[in-house]
Structures are given as structure tokens and as C-alpha cells.
Amino acid sequence: MKKSILIAVALLLSFTTTFAGGGNKYGKEIKLKAKTKISTILANPKDFVGKKVLVEGNVVGVCEKRGCWIELASDKPYQKIKIKVKDGEIVFPMEEKGKSALVEGEVYEIKMTKEQALAAAENEAKEHGKKFDPATITGPVTAYQIKGLGAEIK
């Protein structure tokens, strides 16, 4: 009987701790305390490549196929950054769109040839049901993303 009560108390404490922040947790526990503005990363992305950061923003996009990425709005208008996670390791549900997120991860660089950039842009347009104009890609493209390690979404 005592063992059953102890297990029940442990489960209750675990449940309370998990949802005490009022949000959903994904991946590893967030350890960083100092936040970096998304606009600061986007202003000088090379300075952040390979570094762990803690960013905050509203979820403006979620991968519709596998939940393998989210996009966070920057603190400046018309800016956003993609948080990519290893497929299947973390799965973000579509319901998280529109909510506030705190994400810890590592900034990385993606270099694409013009052909790779065309293929990626065409694929993204197709995924979102948008029209794609190949003339918008004029040469090689370098993009910056965050490899998501842990997230809390409220």
C-alpha cells in the first residue's frame, strides 16, 4: 500500500513539474538562461555559427509533413528563423502555430548552389501551395538555421 502511494505521489510530482510552466516541452531540457534576439543572429549570422543560443518568438510556421521544423518570428518585423530538428527525434504538432516558443539550439549555415536553391525554393512553394517564380533565385544562396535541441511552447 505504501509503495502504491509513493508511486502515485511521484507521478503527480512529475506531472506537476512537466506542466508547471503551462506549456509543452520538446527535446532536451533548456539550460541556457540568456536569450539572444533573432534579429541579432540574422544581422550577423556568421558570428553565431556553431554556437548555442536561446531564442524566443511566436511560432509562425510548422512542418506539415513530419513536424520536423518550426519557424519563429523575429523581434523585428518581416524576419523569421527556421528551427530544424532531426526527423523523428522531436515532432512539433501543427497546433503549436501561433504560440510563443522558447528554443535552445545551435546556429548553422547551409550553402546552396543556384540549382539547389531553385529546387529548395520550388519545393517550399509547393508545400505551402504558393506560386514559384524561378527568377527570384539569381545565384548561390546561403541560409542560416538553428538546430533545435529543446523547446518550450506556450
N, C-alpha and C positions, 0 to 999 in steps of 0.2 A: 504494500500500500504506500509506504514512504517513497519507494522508488518511482511509482506512478506519479505521485505528487511532484517529486523533484523533476521528472521529465516534463510534466505539464508546465511547471514554473520556467524551466529552461526554454521551452518552446515559446512561451508567452514573452519572455525577455528578448528572445531572438527576433520575434515578430515585431515587437515594440521598437527595438533598435533599428531594424531594417527600414521601418516606415516612419520613424520619428521625425525625419526631415520633411515628410509629406510628399516625397517624390519616388520615382523609380530609379533603381541603381542598376547599372550595366557594367560588366567587366570588372576590372580591378578597383580596389578602393582608392579614392583620390587622396594623394599625400601632399601635393603642393598646396601652399597657403596663399602665395602672392599670385594675383591674376595679371595676365598680360592682355592688353586691349588687342582685339583682332585688327583694328586699323594700324596699330604699331607694327604688328607682324607683316601686314600687307604693304606697309610703307618701305620696309627694309627686310624682305623675306630671307635674303642670303645670310643675314646676321643671326637668324634663328634656326637655320638648317642643322639638324642633328641635336637640337636642344629640346628638352621637355618644357611644356608650357601648360598653364591653366587658363582656359578661355571661357567666356560666358556670353551667351546670346540667345535669341529666340530661334527655335528650330523652324527654318523656312522651307526645308526640303528633306524628304526621307526616300531612300531607295525603295521603289515599289516592287521590285522583283525579289530581293533577298534581305532587305533591311540592313545592308552592309555599309551604308553611309548615311550621314545626315549633313545638312548644310546649316550653318549658323549665321545669322545676320550680324554684321559688324556694329560697332558703336557709331559708325558713320554711315550716312545714307548710301544706298546702292552698292554696298560692299557685302561680301559673304565669303566664308571659307568652308571647304568641304572637310569633314571628319570621316576618314575611311578606316574601317576595321577589317580584320581578317574574316573572310567569309565563314559564317557558321560559328565563329568564336563569340561574337556579340551580334544580336539581331535586334534592330530598332523597329518597333511596330509603327505603322502609319499614324496611329493615334497620338504619337508624340509631337506631330507637326503643330506648330502654334504655341508650344510650351517653352518655358525658359530652361536652358540647359547649362550645366557647368561640366566642362570636359577637360580631362588631362590627357596629353599625348605628346608625340614627338613630331616636329615640323620636318617635312621632307620635300625634295624637289623632283619634278617629273619633267624631263626634256623629251620633246616630241619633234620628229621631222615634220615637214609640211604635210606629207601623206598621212602620217599617224594622227596629226592634229585634225585633218579633214575627216578621217574615219571616226575619231572620238567625238567630234562636234556633230557629225551626221547621226551617230548612234544616240547621243544625248537628245538631239532634236526629236528623233523617232520615239524614244522612251517617253518624252513629255508631250508628244502629239503636236509638235511645233514644226513650222516650215523651216527648212535649212537652206541658207544661201552660201554656196562654196566660196563666193567672192570675199566673204568675211575673213577667211583664212588666207593670209598672204605670204606666210613663211613659217619657219620653225616656231614652236611655242614652248615656253617654259611655264609650268604651273606649280603652285605650292599648295600642299595639303597638310593635314595633321593626321598622323597615325593614331587613332583613338585607342587609349588603354583603359580608360574608365570614365563613366559619365553618370551624372545625377540629373534627372529631368523632372521638373515640377510643372 
